[in-house]
């Protein structure tokens, strides 16, 4: 039975581009990449458990092979792009207090706007 999945616009643009190049449907391209990813995770060229342990901080990244490190880096970048619950709570409190909540493109401290305060 088909399932719906939300993917970012950036990912969907990549999927559409690759699907066009390889004459696949969008669903076909996603399925293709899913099969490749699963095969890589289960291949003998690297240990997916080592990568997971490194992402959890339970293993030093210097213990990873270059292939494992590449996959670890992808996962690390993805995790770093998502604020944790405690980070969200921290910045929500700062917004409520009218304190700085980040930096603008010029490196200047940004403050919450009055309409952002809950």
Buried (B, 14 or more C-beta within 10 A) or exposed (E): EEEEEEEEEEEEEBBEEBBEEEEBEBEEBBEBBEEEEEEEBEEEEBBEEBBBBBBEEEBEBEEBEEBBBEBBBEEBEEEEEEEEEEEEEEBBEBBEEEEBBEEEEEEEEEBBEEEEEE
